[in-house]
Amino acid sequence: MNLRQQWIEALESGKYEQGIFFLKNRGQYCCLGVLCEVAGLKGQEKEGITHYEGDSRTISIELCRSVGLRAGQQIDLASLNDCGANFKYIAQWLRDHDTKPD
């Protein structure tokens, strides 16, 4: 199973509590933070906010490409997450917008 599919399944698993504005904040995850966890990135916590690859709000271009996200789709996903779309909706969005990695 590829990383994108693992991410989709993790979003639907109920294992991750959804949060907003940060990849991971005090145990709550943005959909992109779930990707960081599934990808096995080691986060560093600072005042309750976890930083992956040195950032607390965005993921690297390399990680985006590895799951087939195009330019702008990271922003689309963060906006969906922060505006109240639940993880199941976001998982379906990922299926509907499936692209091949660059």
Secondary structure, 3 states (H helix, E strand, C coil): CCHHHHHHHHHHCCCCEECCCCCEECCEECHHHHHHHHCCCCEEEECCEEEECCECCCCCHHHHHHCCCCCCHHHHHHHHHHCCCCHHHHHHHHHHCCCCCC
